[in-house]
Amino acid sequence: MATDSWALAVDEQEAAVKSMSSLQIKEEKVKPDANGIIKTSTTGEKTDEEEKEDRAAQSLLNKLIRSNLVDNTNQVEVLQRDPNSPLYSVKSFEELRLKPQLLQGVYAMGFNRPSKIQENALPMMLAEP
């Protein structure tokens, strides 16, 4: 199951690379003057066509970034119920005897069950010295 999602992610990334290979970055050749100071052009305005290309390229990059960051297909809940997974946990956050404010914060952040690491680490980190 984990290899399927990995393979799909690789396919999506390869498709994105193919579509991005057609993008071109234009470099302006700027020569410094006698003092080594680089002067920028005073006109500095882009034509409408160049501006549309820039917006299209930026839009494509934003779309790729957003789709890869926001669309998360990992199924943490399923892995936490699998006894062979390192995320497996028998306990709930209530069984860890956390303060009510911490419980509210944990649930507000979208966590439902602690991982095995959290199950062991949270009580130690929050213990009174």
C-alpha positions as CSV (number, residue, x, y, z in Angstrom):
1,M,0.0,0.0,0.0
2,A,2.8,2.4,0.9
3,T,4.6,1.6,-2.4
4,D,1.5,2.5,-4.4
5,S,1.3,6.0,-3.0
6,W,5.0,6.4,-3.5
7,A,4.8,5.3,-7.1
8,L,2.0,7.7,-7.8
9,A,3.9,10.5,-6.2
10,V,6.9,9.7,-8.5
11,D,4.7,9.6,-11.6
12,E,3.2,13.0,-10.7
13,Q,6.6,14.5,-10.1
14,E,7.9,13.2,-13.4
15,A,4.9,14.6,-15.2
16,A,5.5,18.0,-13.5
17,V,9.2,17.9,-14.6
18,K,8.2,17.2,-18.2
19,S,5.8,20.1,-18.2
20,M,8.4,22.4,-16.6
21,S,11.1,21.5,-19.1
22,S,9.4,23.7,-21.7
23,L,9.8,26.8,-19.4
24,Q,12.6,29.1,-20.3
25,I,14.4,31.6,-18.0
26,K,15.6,34.6,-19.8
27,E,18.8,36.3,-18.5
28,E,19.6,39.9,-19.2
29,K,23.2,40.5,-19.9
30,V,24.2,43.5,-17.8
31,K,27.7,44.9,-18.0
32,P,29.1,46.9,-15.1
33,D,30.5,50.4,-15.8
34,A,34.1,51.5,-15.3
35,N,33.5,51.6,-11.5
36,G,32.0,48.1,-11.4
37,I,28.5,49.4,-10.7
38,I,25.7,47.6,-12.5
39,K,23.1,50.0,-13.8
40,T,19.6,48.8,-14.2
41,S,17.6,49.9,-17.2
42,T,15.4,52.9,-16.6
43,T,12.6,51.6,-18.8
44,G,12.4,48.3,-17.0
45,E,8.9,47.7,-18.3
46,K,8.0,44.3,-19.7
47,T,5.8,43.9,-22.7
48,D,2.4,42.4,-22.3
49,E,3.5,39.2,-23.8
50,E,6.4,38.7,-21.5
51,E,4.2,39.6,-18.5
52,K,1.6,37.0,-19.5
53,E,4.4,34.4,-19.9
54,D,5.7,35.3,-16.4
55,R,2.3,35.0,-14.9
56,A,1.6,31.7,-16.6
57,A,5.0,30.3,-15.4
58,Q,4.3,31.5,-11.8
59,S,0.8,30.1,-11.9
60,L,2.1,26.7,-13.0
61,L,4.7,26.7,-10.2
62,N,2.2,27.7,-7.6
63,K,-0.2,25.0,-8.8
64,L,2.5,22.3,-8.6
65,I,3.7,23.4,-5.1
66,R,0.1,23.6,-3.8
67,S,-0.9,20.2,-5.2
68,N,2.2,18.5,-3.7
69,L,2.0,20.2,-0.3
70,V,-1.8,20.3,0.3
71,D,-2.9,17.1,-1.3
72,N,-1.6,14.7,1.3
73,T,-2.6,11.1,0.6
74,N,-0.9,9.5,3.6
75,Q,-3.2,7.5,5.8
76,V,-1.9,8.0,9.3
77,E,-5.1,6.6,11.0
78,V,-4.7,3.3,9.2
79,L,-1.0,3.1,10.1
80,Q,-1.7,3.8,13.8
81,R,-4.1,0.8,14.0
82,D,-1.5,-1.5,12.4
83,P,0.4,-3.3,15.2
84,N,3.5,-3.7,12.9
85,S,3.7,0.1,12.3
86,P,6.0,2.3,14.3
87,L,3.0,4.7,14.6
88,Y,1.0,2.0,16.3
89,S,-0.5,3.1,19.7
90,V,-2.9,1.4,22.0
91,K,-3.4,4.5,24.1
92,S,-5.4,7.7,23.6
93,F,-4.3,11.2,24.6
94,E,-6.6,11.0,27.6
95,E,-4.8,7.9,28.9
96,L,-1.5,9.9,28.9
97,R,-3.1,12.2,31.7
98,L,-2.3,15.4,29.9
99,K,-3.6,18.7,31.1
100,P,-7.0,19.7,29.7
101,Q,-5.5,22.7,27.9
102,L,-2.9,20.4,26.2
103,L,-5.7,18.0,25.2
104,Q,-7.7,20.8,23.6
105,G,-4.6,22.0,21.7
106,V,-3.8,18.5,20.5
107,Y,-7.3,17.9,19.3
108,A,-7.5,21.4,17.7
109,M,-4.4,20.6,15.7
110,G,-6.1,17.5,14.3
111,F,-4.4,14.7,16.2
112,N,-6.6,11.8,17.3
113,R,-4.2,9.3,18.8
114,P,-0.6,9.5,19.9
115,S,2.1,7.6,18.1
116,K,4.3,5.2,19.9
117,I,7.0,7.8,20.3
118,Q,4.5,10.4,21.6
119,E,3.1,7.8,24.0
120,N,6.5,7.4,25.6
121,A,7.9,10.9,25.2
122,L,5.0,13.2,26.2
123,P,4.7,12.0,29.8
124,M,8.5,12.2,30.3
125,M,8.7,15.7,28.8
126,L,5.8,17.1,30.8
127,A,6.7,15.4,34.1
128,E,7.5,17.7,37.1
129,P,11.2,17.5,37.9
